[in-house]
Amino acid sequence: GGVSSGDSLETLVGFENGEIHLIDAVTFAQTGKFNAAGALCSSRVADVQWLPGSATQFAATFGSGVMLIFDKDKDDGSAKSLQQATPLDASLNGDNSFTVTHPKSRNNPVSRWVVGRGPINSVAFSSDGKMTLCCHDGFARVFDLQGERLLFSFRSQYGAMLCAAWSPDNQYLVTGGEDDLVVVWSYADKCPVARCLGHNSWLSSVAFDPLMCEANGGGNVDEGSNYRFHSVAQDGRLCVWDLNEGNLVFSRKRPSERRRSSLHKELGKVLSTVVELPREESIVPSMEPVANVLIDTEPLASVRVLAGGLVTTCFRGEAKFWARPTASSSEHQPLSEDD
């Protein structure tokens, strides 16, 4: 992630040894180093993102199941200070287990989170203060970041949760995982809205396109809204999705009533604060992409949406910019590569 500041573009880069470097992407100068030599956490950096609304704080998730909140204006503390810290908030209830500690020193980290079992693969923030951690144990856990409390968890059909993104109006959470599925969840209704079928390998990244999202009637897909988002996976494919009522395919096994209330009845009761994607495919509507393009022979690593188009990266370390289509573009060529 990056934060612009005057003539600089501060960019965070995580490494296998746990270090995080702050680099000015304009001058390529390194302006900061955090978790030097893995002193605070020695496992690989899985994801690093700036905190919304903050020009100094960022979150880094690690392969050990730890997330550290750093402040770029502070020096690193010692591992001893972390060991002496007392958990200020804790939940140790099975699948909902997590702890948050605040070291007493004024140095980094600002806080230390231990969540779930196994790596925390990625972190995604909503614009209204929610934080989603995609965990190796198959859960996408949604937290109140400021209050440091678990709000709800969504669980994959099987395998790890790998990536997530919030819709611009915070109504929907899109996740991708090792089950090769992109799933749209309604946060308000606490249920899956669509299982998106287009990839045949693990998902790597998902991202909404704010310029192509139109919410109507509170953001309900059955009231004329449309939400466009993109996904990339290790199959080298880029999929473009339009979430709207017309694109949802309902199984013939389901009752004719399509409203969300019927979906709630079929899903049954929500167990405490966790909802799992049903294994019975007929329960949740399916959706196919409006575009599904093989853009690389290498596995894809990420997709980001910009005003002018998309940026995708692959495991080879290559980045590509895809320009938005113009009025004269063919309907069968939704994206064009700009070298």
Buried (B, 14 or more C-beta within 10 A) or exposed (E): BEBEEEEBBBBBBBEEEBBBBBBBEEEEEEEBEBBBEBBBBBBBBBBBBBBBEEEBBBBBBBBBBBBBBBBBEBEBBEEEBBEEBEBEBBBEEEBBBBBBBBBEBEBBBBBBBBBBEBBBBBBBBBEEBBBBBBBBBBBBBBBEBEEBEBBBBBBBBEBBBBBBBBBBBBBBBBBBBBBBBBBBBBBEBBBBBBBBBBBEBBBBBBBBBEEBBEBEEEBBBEEEBBBBBBBBBBBBBBBBBBBBBEBBEBEEEBEEEBEBEBBBEBBEEBEEBBBBBBEEBEBBBBBEBEBBBEBBEBBBBBBBBEEEBBBBBBEEEEEBBBBBBEEEEEEEEBBBEEE
